[in-house]
Amino acid sequence: MSIFKIKIDCTDDKQLLYNNRPIKNKTKITNISNINFITKCSIIYRKIYNEKGPYTLKSLEFEINKSLNINELREFINNLKTLNFTSQKDTTTTLIDITDNNSHIYIYKIKFNTLYELPLIQKGKKRESSYKQIVIFNI
């Protein structure tokens, strides 16, 4: 059984905004329940360790109950824009299939503002990292 997620990068404060404010731990997204296939929305902090030292990536992740084709993913982003989500840096949006063995298969990757589809590069070796999840919406 697969779980599908839509991940939107928001490490930089200008990558993704809600009501003209950066996504933060206390962000309350009140109107997201209008999109019926969303089951959960979380802020994910991923701390990565490499030769330069640790750094943290932040993303907004929507867990959804079905896979989407590229046009449905674009429509989803357009719906987010009508719900007051914006991006000043044209952040990256990725649809991911997470299978039973926890492997991540990238299905689509597009830009938030332009809806331009990006080439997919499947992840190679796993990096050592730790995660922190803050659920901001759950049905």
BELBELUR-V399655 format. One record per residue. N is the residue number from 1. PSI is psi in radians with two decimals (none if undefined). OMEGA is omega in degrees with one decimal (999 if undefined). D_CENTER is the distance of its C-alpha to the mean C-alpha in whole Angstrom. Layout:
# BELBELUR-V399655
n = <N:N>
psi = <PSI:PSI>
omega = <OMEGA:OMEGA>
d_center = <D_CENTER:D_CENTER>
This chain:
# BELBELUR-V399655
n = <1:2:3:4:5:6:7:8:9:10:11:12:13:14:15:16:17:18:19:20:21:22:23:24:25:26:27:28:29:30:31:32:33:34:35:36:37:38:39:40:41:42:43:44:45:46:47:48:49:50:51:52:53:54:55:56:57:58:59:60:61:62:63:64:65:66:67:68:69:70:71:72:73:74:75:76:77:78:79:80:81:82:83:84:85:86:87:88:89:90:91:92:93:94:95:96:97:98:99:100:101:102:103:104:105:106:107:108:109:110:111:112:113:114:115:116:117:118:119:120:121:122:123:124:125:126:127:128:129:130:131:132:133:134:135:136:137:138:139>
psi = <2.39:2.64:2.40:2.41:2.55:2.08:2.25:2.09:2.39:0.60:-0.84:2.45:-0.33:-0.05:-0.74:2.26:2.62:2.15:0.76:0.37:2.52:2.65:2.13:3.02:-0.62:0.15:2.23:1.96:1.83:-0.45:0.25:-0.38:-0.18:-0.35:1.86:-0.30:0.02:2.23:-0.45:2.59:2.26:2.68:2.20:2.22:2.12:1.98:2.12:2.40:2.19:-2.99:-0.40:-0.17:3.12:2.55:2.76:2.30:2.50:2.42:2.70:2.16:2.29:2.06:2.27:2.77:0.26:2.84:2.71:2.59:3.06:-0.66:-0.64:-0.63:-0.73:-0.71:-0.67:-0.81:-0.73:-0.65:-0.71:-0.68:-0.66:-0.34:0.31:0.46:2.37:2.87:2.16:-0.19:0.23:1.08:2.89:2.41:2.30:2.33:2.18:2.40:2.08:1.95:3.10:-0.64:0.33:0.33:2.53:2.08:2.05:2.23:-0.91:2.65:2.13:2.83:2.53:-0.85:-0.86:-0.30:0.39:2.24:2.33:2.67:2.52:2.35:1.94:2.50:2.46:-2.04:2.60:2.38:2.67:2.17:2.87:2.69:2.62:2.28:2.33:1.92:2.23:-0.17:2.38:2.38:none>
omega = <-178.9:169.9:179.3:179.1:170.8:-175.9:177.3:-179.3:177.9:177.9:177.4:-177.4:-179.1:-179.4:-179.5:178.9:173.9:-173.8:178.0:177.5:177.9:176.7:-179.6:-179.7:-175.8:179.0:177.1:178.2:-170.3:-171.3:-177.0:-179.9:176.3:178.2:-164.5:-178.3:176.4:177.6:179.7:175.4:-175.8:168.0:-178.3:173.3:179.9:178.8:-177.4:178.4:175.4:-176.1:178.7:-178.0:-178.1:169.8:-174.0:173.8:178.6:176.4:172.8:-177.4:175.9:172.9:-176.1:-174.0:177.2:173.8:179.3:170.0:-174.2:179.3:176.8:176.8:176.1:177.7:176.7:179.1:177.1:175.6:177.2:179.0:177.2:177.5:175.2:169.2:177.7:176.3:178.1:-178.2:-178.4:-176.2:-178.6:177.1:-175.6:170.8:-173.9:172.9:178.7:-175.7:-176.9:-177.1:176.2:173.7:-178.7:177.2:179.6:-178.4:178.1:173.6:-178.6:176.7:-175.5:-175.7:-173.0:-175.3:178.6:-180.0:-179.2:175.9:-179.8:173.0:179.9:-179.2:177.3:-178.1:178.4:174.1:174.6:-178.8:176.0:-174.2:170.7:-178.1:174.3:-178.8:179.3:175.0:179.2:175.2:999>
d_center = <20:17:14:11:7:5:2:3:6:8:11:14:15:15:11:10:13:14:17:18:17:14:12:14:15:17:15:16:14:17:17:14:16:18:15:17:15:12:14:12:9:9:8:9:11:12:16:17:21:23:26:25:24:21:18:15:11:9:5:4:4:6:9:11:15:15:14:14:16:15:17:15:12:13:15:12:11:15:15:12:14:17:16:16:13:14:13:16:15:13:10:8:6:6:8:9:12:13:17:20:20:17:17:13:14:12:13:12:10:11:12:11:14:16:14:16:15:15:17:15:17:16:16:20:21:19:19:20:18:17:14:14:12:13:13:13:14:15:18>
